[in-house]
Amino acid sequence: MKRFGKIILACTFFTAILAVNLKAQPASASTGGAVVAPASVSAETAGADEEKVPSAAPEIFNVLGLPVTNSMICTWIVAALIIVIVRVTTWKNIREIPSGGQNVMEALVEGWEKLIGDILDPRVAGWVFPFATTYFIFIVISNLTDLIPGVGSIGSYHQGHFTPFFRPPTTDANLTVAMAGIFLVLSLFWAVRYNGFWGLIKHIFGVKMTTNKWAYPLFFLLFVFIGAMELLSVGFARPVALAMRLYGNIFAGESILDMIFHGHSLILSLVLSSFMYFYETFVCVVQAFVFAMLVVAFVGTLCTHADEEYGH
């Protein structure tokens, strides 16, 4: 274990050194590299451009008038990587007693299947399991691209402005909002499929307590108001929370790493970046887990037993 710890620490420092070299010096002195700073751009201007991580993903090129941003390129790479890993670990190599990559994939899938099965109704778990598991795998790999040297630092200068070729997908709010939107549509579809349309209306607005016929109108109005708040939560608050929580945490980490890599002291940058790499690795995994578990929990609130009877 001690030897393993030393190896991890050495790898971290080596990665930090590479990252500092790539991120702190994106402008190549020669014209042969992909990153070239024009002679007319001062060091101060170049530094100012490099030190700020833009909130919007910049366009790299366009196809038939449609912009392709650096976060989109990185998203495609992550998706291709996942497909390749899954195919390599399961294609023509499936064994009854798993080992290697198959063992890792089966452990991941079985772990999520058991976790979701313990939370949701078995029928709902079968619907949500592939969706939540796919989101977790995609998000955790997308988040971890933030820690790869070269992502956010290899690019080109154009009119004094530095544009990186790659950007972590989850630091682009367009992606996280789209993922939350897909969740919203599917969660409503599953809720209607599980409860029925009128069953869902009753689930949201129905009186969820036993009462007598004289007090029923008062409680009916109360639960209509509560249902309206629940509907606002389902249609707006939950998707926004999913999208902004993930985007905010990963974008903040990218911005902090960028500030550290542009420090004036190389030694201080190495020390701080080493701690930040450990911390950001933890944050990247936790945020992916939180996103997937919130998806499961939010679906669970809509897909509960609809056969409960409330007397009045």
C-alpha positions as CSV (number, residue, x, y, z in Angstrom):
1,M,0.0,0.0,0.0
2,K,2.9,2.4,0.8
3,R,4.5,1.7,-2.5
4,F,1.2,2.2,-4.3
5,G,0.8,5.5,-2.6
6,K,4.2,6.6,-3.7
7,I,3.4,5.6,-7.3
8,I,0.2,7.6,-7.2
9,L,1.9,10.7,-5.8
10,A,4.7,10.5,-8.4
11,C,2.2,10.2,-11.2
12,T,0.3,13.2,-9.8
13,F,3.4,15.4,-9.7
14,F,4.4,14.2,-13.2
15,T,0.9,15.1,-14.5
16,A,1.0,18.4,-12.7
17,I,4.3,19.3,-14.3
18,L,3.0,18.4,-17.8
19,A,-0.2,20.4,-17.1
20,V,1.8,23.5,-16.0
21,N,4.0,23.2,-19.0
22,L,1.0,22.9,-21.3
23,K,-1.4,25.3,-19.6
24,A,1.0,28.0,-18.5
25,Q,2.8,28.2,-21.9
26,P,0.3,27.6,-24.6
27,A,2.0,30.0,-27.1
28,S,4.8,28.1,-28.9
29,A,7.9,30.0,-29.7
30,S,8.1,28.3,-33.1
31,T,5.6,28.5,-35.9
32,G,5.5,24.7,-36.4
33,G,3.1,24.1,-33.4
34,A,-0.6,24.3,-33.4
35,V,-0.4,27.2,-30.9
36,V,1.2,30.3,-32.3
37,A,1.1,33.8,-30.8
38,P,1.3,36.6,-33.3
39,A,4.2,39.0,-33.0
40,S,1.8,41.9,-32.6
41,V,0.3,40.5,-29.4
42,S,2.0,41.7,-26.3
43,A,2.8,39.3,-23.4
44,E,0.4,41.1,-21.2
45,T,-2.4,40.8,-23.6
46,A,-1.7,37.1,-24.3
47,G,-1.6,36.5,-20.5
48,A,-4.9,38.2,-20.0
49,D,-6.5,36.1,-22.6
50,E,-5.1,32.9,-21.3
51,E,-5.9,33.4,-17.6
52,K,-9.7,33.7,-18.1
53,V,-11.9,30.7,-18.8
54,P,-14.8,31.9,-20.9
55,S,-18.3,30.9,-19.8
56,A,-19.3,30.2,-23.3
57,A,-17.6,27.5,-25.4
58,P,-15.9,29.2,-28.4
59,E,-16.5,28.0,-31.9
60,I,-13.7,26.1,-33.6
61,F,-15.3,25.7,-37.1
62,N,-18.7,25.3,-38.6
63,V,-20.5,22.8,-40.8
64,L,-23.1,24.1,-43.2
65,G,-23.4,27.2,-41.1
66,L,-23.8,25.2,-37.8
67,P,-21.1,26.1,-35.2
68,V,-19.0,23.4,-33.7
69,T,-17.5,24.4,-30.4
70,N,-14.5,22.9,-28.5
71,S,-16.8,21.4,-25.9
72,M,-18.7,19.6,-28.7
73,I,-15.5,18.1,-30.0
74,C,-14.5,16.9,-26.6
75,T,-18.1,15.5,-26.1
76,W,-17.7,13.4,-29.3
77,I,-14.3,12.2,-28.2
78,V,-15.7,11.1,-24.8
79,A,-18.7,9.3,-26.5
80,A,-16.4,7.5,-28.9
81,L,-14.1,6.5,-26.0
82,I,-17.0,5.0,-24.1
83,I,-18.2,3.1,-27.1
84,V,-14.7,1.7,-27.7
85,I,-14.2,0.7,-24.1
86,V,-17.5,-1.1,-23.9
87,R,-16.9,-2.9,-27.2
88,V,-13.4,-3.9,-26.3
89,T,-14.4,-5.3,-22.9
90,T,-17.4,-7.2,-24.1
91,W,-16.9,-8.0,-27.8
92,K,-16.1,-11.7,-28.3
93,N,-14.4,-11.8,-24.9
94,I,-17.4,-12.4,-22.6
95,R,-16.6,-15.2,-20.1
96,E,-18.7,-16.9,-17.4
97,I,-16.0,-15.9,-14.9
98,P,-15.2,-12.3,-15.7
99,S,-11.7,-10.8,-15.5
100,G,-10.0,-7.6,-16.5
101,G,-12.1,-5.0,-18.3
102,Q,-15.2,-7.3,-18.3
103,N,-15.0,-7.6,-14.6
104,V,-14.8,-3.8,-14.2
105,M,-17.8,-3.2,-16.5
106,E,-19.9,-5.9,-14.8
107,A,-19.1,-4.6,-11.4
108,L,-20.1,-1.1,-12.4
109,V,-23.4,-2.2,-14.0
110,E,-24.4,-4.6,-11.3
111,G,-23.6,-2.1,-8.6
112,W,-25.8,0.5,-10.2
113,E,-28.5,-2.1,-10.9
114,K,-28.7,-3.1,-7.2
115,L,-28.5,0.5,-6.0
116,I,-31.4,1.7,-8.2
117,G,-33.4,-1.5,-7.5
118,D,-33.2,-0.8,-3.8
119,I,-34.7,2.7,-4.3
120,L,-37.3,2.4,-7.1
121,D,-40.2,0.0,-7.8
122,P,-38.8,-2.9,-9.8
123,R,-40.7,-1.9,-12.9
124,V,-39.5,1.7,-12.8
125,A,-36.0,0.6,-12.0
126,G,-35.9,-1.3,-15.3
127,W,-36.7,1.9,-17.1
128,V,-34.4,4.2,-15.2
129,F,-31.4,1.9,-14.8
130,P,-29.9,2.2,-18.3
131,F,-30.5,5.9,-18.4
132,A,-29.0,6.8,-15.0
133,T,-26.1,4.4,-15.5
134,T,-25.3,5.9,-18.9
135,Y,-25.4,9.4,-17.5
136,F,-23.1,8.5,-14.7
137,I,-20.5,6.9,-17.0
138,F,-20.7,9.8,-19.5
139,I,-20.5,12.5,-16.8
140,V,-17.7,11.0,-14.8
141,I,-15.5,10.7,-17.9
142,S,-16.5,14.1,-19.2
143,N,-15.6,15.6,-15.8
144,L,-12.2,13.9,-15.6
145,T,-11.2,15.3,-19.0
146,D,-10.8,18.6,-17.0
147,L,-7.6,17.0,-15.5
148,I,-6.0,15.9,-18.7
149,P,-3.0,18.1,-19.7
150,G,-3.7,19.9,-23.0
151,V,-7.5,20.1,-22.5
152,G,-8.1,23.9,-22.4
153,S,-4.5,24.7,-23.2
154,I,-3.7,23.4,-26.7
155,G,-5.3,25.7,-29.2
156,S,-4.5,28.6,-31.5
157,Y,-4.4,32.4,-31.4
158,H,-6.6,34.5,-33.7
159,Q,-6.5,38.3,-33.6
160,G,-4.8,38.2,-30.2
161,H,-7.4,35.8,-28.7
162,F,-6.5,32.3,-27.6
163,T,-9.0,29.6,-28.4
164,P,-8.4,26.1,-27.0
165,F,-9.3,23.1,-29.2
166,F,-10.7,21.1,-26.4
167,R,-12.9,22.0,-23.4
168,P,-14.4,19.6,-20.8
169,P,-18.0,18.9,-22.0
170,T,-19.6,19.6,-18.6
171,T,-18.1,23.1,-18.4
172,D,-20.5,24.0,-21.1
173,A,-24.0,24.9,-19.8
174,N,-25.5,24.0,-23.1
175,L,-24.7,20.3,-22.5
176,T,-25.8,20.2,-18.9
177,V,-29.1,22.0,-19.8
178,A,-29.7,19.6,-22.6
179,M,-29.1,16.6,-20.3
180,A,-31.5,18.0,-17.8
181,G,-34.1,18.6,-20.6
182,I,-33.8,15.0,-21.7
183,F,-34.3,13.9,-18.1
184,L,-37.4,16.1,-17.8
185,V,-39.1,14.6,-20.9
186,L,-38.3,11.0,-19.9
187,S,-39.3,11.5,-16.2
188,L,-42.7,12.8,-17.3
189,F,-43.1,9.9,-19.8
190,W,-42.2,7.4,-17.1
191,A,-44.6,9.0,-14.6
192,V,-47.5,8.9,-17.1
193,R,-46.6,5.3,-18.0
194,Y,-46.5,4.2,-14.4
195,N,-49.5,6.2,-13.0
196,G,-51.6,6.8,-16.0
197,F,-52.4,10.4,-17.0
198,W,-55.2,10.9,-14.5
199,G,-53.4,8.9,-11.9
200,L,-50.4,11.3,-12.2
201,I,-52.8,14.3,-11.8
202,K,-54.2,12.7,-8.7
203,H,-50.7,11.9,-7.4
204,I,-49.7,15.6,-7.7
205,F,-52.9,17.4,-6.7
206,G,-54.8,14.7,-4.7
207,V,-55.6,15.0,-1.0
208,K,-53.0,12.8,0.6
209,M,-54.6,12.3,4.0
210,T,-57.7,11.0,5.7
211,T,-60.3,13.6,6.4
212,N,-64.0,14.0,6.9
213,K,-66.4,15.4,4.2
214,W,-66.7,18.8,5.9
215,A,-63.0,19.5,6.0
216,Y,-62.3,18.0,2.6
217,P,-62.9,21.2,0.5
218,L,-60.3,23.1,2.7
219,F,-57.7,20.3,2.4
220,F,-58.5,20.0,-1.3
221,L,-57.6,23.7,-1.9
222,L,-54.4,23.2,0.2
223,F,-53.3,20.2,-1.8
224,V,-54.0,22.0,-5.0
225,F,-51.7,24.7,-4.0
226,I,-49.1,22.1,-2.9
227,G,-49.5,20.4,-6.2
228,A,-48.9,23.6,-8.1
229,M,-45.6,24.0,-6.2
230,E,-44.8,20.4,-7.0
231,L,-45.5,21.0,-10.7
232,L,-43.2,24.0,-10.7
233,S,-40.5,21.9,-9.0
234,V,-40.9,19.1,-11.5
235,G,-41.0,21.3,-14.6
236,F,-38.5,23.9,-13.6
237,A,-36.6,23.7,-10.3
238,R,-35.4,20.1,-10.7
239,P,-34.0,20.4,-14.2
240,V,-32.3,23.7,-13.3
241,A,-30.8,22.2,-10.2
242,L,-29.4,19.3,-12.2
243,A,-28.0,21.4,-14.9
244,M,-26.5,24.3,-12.9
245,R,-25.1,22.1,-10.0
246,L,-23.1,20.0,-12.5
247,Y,-22.0,23.0,-14.6
248,G,-21.2,25.2,-11.7
249,N,-19.0,22.7,-9.9
250,I,-17.0,21.6,-12.9
251,F,-16.6,25.1,-14.4
252,A,-15.4,26.4,-11.0
253,G,-12.8,23.6,-10.8
254,E,-11.6,24.4,-14.3
255,S,-11.3,28.1,-13.4
256,I,-9.4,27.4,-10.2
257,L,-7.0,25.1,-12.0
258,D,-6.5,27.8,-14.7
259,M,-5.7,30.4,-12.0
260,I,-3.2,28.0,-10.3
261,F,-1.5,27.1,-13.6
262,H,-1.0,30.8,-14.4
263,G,0.7,31.6,-11.0
264,H,4.0,33.4,-11.0
265,S,5.8,30.7,-8.9
266,L,6.3,27.4,-10.6
267,I,7.0,25.6,-7.3
268,L,3.8,27.0,-5.7
269,S,1.8,26.1,-8.9
270,L,3.1,22.5,-8.6
271,V,2.2,22.2,-4.9
272,L,-1.3,23.7,-5.3
273,S,-2.0,21.8,-8.5
274,S,-1.1,18.5,-6.8
275,F,-3.6,19.1,-4.1
276,M,-6.2,20.4,-6.6
277,Y,-5.8,17.3,-8.8
278,F,-6.7,15.0,-5.9
279,Y,-9.6,17.2,-4.9
280,E,-10.9,17.7,-8.4
281,T,-10.8,14.0,-9.0
282,F,-13.0,13.5,-6.0
283,V,-15.3,16.3,-7.0
284,C,-15.6,15.0,-10.6
285,V,-16.7,11.5,-9.4
286,V,-19.0,12.8,-6.7
287,Q,-20.8,15.2,-9.0
288,A,-21.4,12.5,-11.5
289,F,-22.8,10.3,-8.7
290,V,-24.9,13.1,-7.4
291,F,-26.4,13.8,-10.8
292,A,-27.3,10.2,-11.4
293,M,-28.8,9.7,-8.0
294,L,-30.9,12.9,-8.2
295,V,-32.2,11.5,-11.5
296,V,-33.2,8.3,-9.7
297,A,-34.7,10.2,-6.7
298,F,-36.7,12.7,-8.8
299,V,-38.2,9.8,-10.8
300,G,-39.0,8.0,-7.6
301,T,-41.1,10.9,-6.3
302,L,-43.3,10.7,-9.4
303,C,-43.4,6.9,-9.7
304,T,-44.7,5.8,-6.4
305,H,-47.6,3.4,-5.7
306,A,-50.8,4.9,-7.2
307,D,-53.2,2.5,-5.5
308,E,-53.2,4.3,-2.2
309,E,-56.6,5.3,-1.1
310,Y,-57.3,8.4,1.0
311,G,-60.5,8.6,2.8
312,H,-62.7,11.7,3.1
